[in-house]
Amino acid sequence: MSENYDCIIVGGGPAGLAAGLYTARDRMKTLILEKFMPGGQIINTDRIENYPGIERIDGAGLIMQMQQQTESFGAEIKTGSEVSSLEKLEDGNIAVYCDEDKYTARAVILTPGSDYRKLGVPGEEEFRNAGAGVSYCGTCDAPFFKGKQVVAVGGGNTAVEETLHLTKFAEKVTMIHRRDKFRAARVLVEELLVKANEPDSNLIIKYDTVATAIQGDGKAQSVKLKDVKTNAEEDYPCDGVFIFIGMVPNTGFLKGSVELTEHGFIKCDCAYLRTSVPGVFVAGDCRIGAAMQLATAVGDGVVAAMMIKQYFRNPNWWNEPVSELLGPGGW
């Protein structure tokens, strides 16, 4: 089976739905291919309070509204459609393959998203949302733990930055790291250590320590910690666990199709979101430089959708550098 579209969007999360809203509303024949159901990571979030214009909503509710709005302008959403590969055709179109199905389009927007890297310990999935105690985003969920005690896991740049953010809300923050020194940038580590050494600091750092289980009744109440050098274990009381050990982009199917970083993130110019393949844009958490926030993923989808019009007007624009001549509005 082969169908032709103006735009195919790979992924039905916030970035993909936002892109689809704009392309469909611009009267482009639009197809969104989603391997499961629309939503992505955000659908597992029980409370969203930092999306501009909406005081509070759950992830599932927001996605339902976004999907309905996108479909109301004519975008077609195919669920259960896992993309296996892309191919740039001789006629300039892009072929998108899903098992035995083939779709072609003048342009493609890649929005497969990323998954949080998991600890893989007992209790992690059971308590996986801010309400139950496990979170992967301090920027998103720190306000829900105001006056409470939390454990932060990780040692990279994001872990340090997010842990410092947690100290503005939680009564006590215990940061655990499996090594005896951090791999984060020196300037961030210095800021972290200054904070930890302040009089009456609410930040404690435990080196050479890993979490082996998250425990509780209905919600997280403690973490089982293990010293990797002595093997000593303890049950450490807490109200929440923040896991900052990285992201895994859902881009395995793109190897050999578009240029990726060694960690699998899609390379692009961060102004127009063009990838290494003319006609293929990227949006959301799967790209280099992404802020990993709901609002920025939606913004990416909008930018990519608008840049398609520039590409359709002049395909040679793809190879032009980012320029001040391309003013507000994209052209």
N, C-alpha and C positions, 0 to 999 in steps of 0.2 A: 504494500500500500504506500502511495506517495501523495502528499498534499502540499500545496504551495501557499506560503504566507508572506506578508511583508516583514513580520517580526516574529521570531520564536524566542521565548524566554525559558531558560532552563532553571527551574526551581520556583516553588510557590510560597516562599516566605515573604516577609515584609518588603524586601527589595524587589522581588519578582512581581508581587501584586501591585506595588506602587508603579513600577515600570509599565506593567500591563494596563493600568488605569490610564496612564498618559498616552501610550501608543494607541489603545483602542479608542480613546476619546478623540484622538487625532485622525480617526477613521482609517487607521492601519489595520489590516487583517492580522490579528494577534492570536498566537497560541502559547499557552503556558503549560509546560510539561513538568509534572510533579511526581516523584517516585512513590510517595506515600499519600498524605493528605496535605492541603495547604496549611502553612503555619510556621514550619521550621522550629528553631529552639524556643521562640517566644511563646509558643502555644502551651509550654509547660510552666509558664510563670503565672502565679496566682494573683499577684498584685503589681500593676504598672502605675507609677505615680509621676514619672518623669517624661511622659510623652506630651509635648506641648499641645494645649487646648483641651486635653482630657484630664480631669482631676484625678480620676482613678478608674481602672478597668482591669479585667483579667486578660491574659493572653488569648485565650480561646475566643472571648467576646470581641476583642479587637480584630482578630483575624477574620471572624465571621462577617463583621461589618466591612472590612477591606475587600474580602472576596465578593460579597454582594455588590459593592460599589463598582468593582472592576468588571464583573460580569454584566452589570447593567448597561455598560457601554459597548458590549459585544465581544469582549475578550473570551476566548474559548479556553477552558481549563481541563486538561486531561490528567486525572489522577492514576496512580498505579503505572506510571510511564517513566521508567528509569532510563535515562540517556546513557548509551554505551560509548558513543564516539561522535566526533564532528569531522566534516570533510569540506574543504574549500573546493568548489567545482570550477571547471574551466570557464563556465559562463558568468562567473563572479558570485553566484549564489552560494549559500552554505547548506550542506546536507546535515541533518541531525538524525541519528539512528537510535531507535528504541527496539531492542530485540529484532523482530522481523519487519518492523515498521520504519519507514523513511519519510521524513518531512524536509522540505526545503524552504528557505527564506532568503530575502534580500539582506537581512541583518539578524544577528543573534545577540541576546543579552544573557550572560552567564551569571546566575544568582544561586548557585548550589549551597551557599552558606558554609558554615564550619560547625564542628561539634566541640564542646568542651572536653579537654583531656580529663579522663576520670582517674580517680585513685584506684578504683576497682576493689574497694573494701566492703565488708558487710555493713549494711545500714545506709550506704550512700544513695542507692536508688530509692529505698524506702522513705527517706526523709528529704527527697530531692525537690524542694522549693522553699522559698524564704519562710513561708508560714510554718513548715515542719522543721526547718533548721539548716538545710544544706543549700548553699548558694555558690555560684561561680562568678558573680559580678558584684564587687563592693560598691561601685558607682550606682548600680541599680538598687541594691537591697540594704545598704548600710543603715538608712533611716529607720528600717523596721526593727533594728536591734539597739535602739537608743536606750542607754542605761542597763544593757545586758552584757553578758560575758561571752566572748566568741573566740574561736581558734581559727587562725589563718595558716594555710599550708602553701609553701612555695619558696622560691629563692631568686627568681628572675626579676626583671624590671617591673613587669606588671604586678607581680606579687608584692614587691616593696611599695610601689605607688598605691595599690589598693589597700594594703595594710595600714599605711599612714592615713588614708582616707577613713578607714574604720575607726581609728583612734579619736576622730572628731565626734563619734556617735556612741560607741560602746563604752560601758563602764570599765571593762578590762579586755584587752586584746592580747592573746598569746600567739606569737608567730613561731611555727615550727619549721625547721629546715633539715633535710636529711644529711647535709654536709656540715663542716665546721667553718665554712665561709660562704658568703653569697656570691652568685655569679652575675648579679645585677651590676649596672654601671656604678662606678666608684662614688660619684656625686650623690646618687640615690642611697647607697649604703651608708654614707656618712650622715645623711639626713636621718635615716632610720636609727642609727646608733645614738645620735644626739637626742632624738626623741626618747629612746629607751633609757638613757642615762639622766634624764631630767628628774629633779626631785618630785616625788609623788607621781611619777609617770604611770600611765595606764597601759603601757606596752611592755610585755615580757617576751624575750627571745629565747627559744630552746633550740640549740644546735644538736646535730647528730641524732635527730629525732624524727620518727615517722608515725603516721596514724595507721593503725591496723584494723580499726572498727569504729563505727559511729553507733552509739547506743541510746536508747530511750524508749518511752512508752507513748506513742502517738506523735511525739516530736523529739528532736535530739536533746539529750540531757547530759551526755558525756562522750568523750572520745578516748579510746584505748590507745595510749602512746607507748612507743617502744624506743629505747635508746639503742642505736645500731651498733655501738661499741661494747656496751655491757650486757645487752639483751634484757635489761631491766624493763618491766612494764608497769604502767599505772593507769587507773581510770581517772581521767581529768574532767571535772565538771565544766559544762559550758551550755549556753543556750543556742549556739549556732556554730556551723563550720563553713568557712569560706575556702574554696579550693581554687588556687591560682597556679596551675601547673601547665598552662598552655592551651592552645587551640589546635584542632586538627581539621584543615580545610577538606571539604568533600569534593576533591578534584582529581581523584585517581583516574577517572574516565578520560581526563583531558591530556594525559601524558602522550607526547608526540603530536598533539594537535595545536596547543598554544604554549607559550613560554611560561614556565613555572619557576618559583624559587626552589631551593633544595628542600624546603619544608612543605612544598606543595601549594603555596599561595600564588595566585595568578598575577603575573607582572603586567603593569599597565602604566600609562601616564595618568597621574592622579587628578588632572584637571578635566580631561574629556573622557577618561575611562576607556581608552582604546587599548586593546591587547595587541599581541604580535601578529594577529591575523586580521587583515582588512575586513571590516563588516562585523567583527565579533567584539562586543563590548563586555564589560564586567561591572558588577555592582554588589555591594554588601561585604560581609565578613570574610569572603573567600579571597579578597584582593589584597595586595600589598598596601600598607598605609591605612587600613581600615581602623576606625575608632571602636568597632565592636559594640555599637549602641543601636538600639531600635531606630531612633530618629535619624541617625546618619545612614543606616541601611536604606531607609525610605528615601532619604535625600539622594543617595547614589542611584537608586532606581529611576528617580525623576531626571537626574542629569543624563544618565545613559539614554533614556527615552528621547530626550530633547536633542542629544547629539546625533541620534540616528537621522534626523532631518538634515543636519549639516552634511552627513555622509551621503545621503540620497541626492542632495543637490550637486555635490561635487565629490565623487569617489577619490579623487587625487588628494583631497584634504587629509586623508588618512596619514599620509607621509609627511605632512607639514608639521613643523614644531609648534608647541604651545606658544601662542602669540598674543600680545596685547591688542592686536587688530581684531581678534575675535572678542568682541565686547559683550556687555550684559545681554542676556537672552540667548546667547550661543551663536549669533551671527550678526 
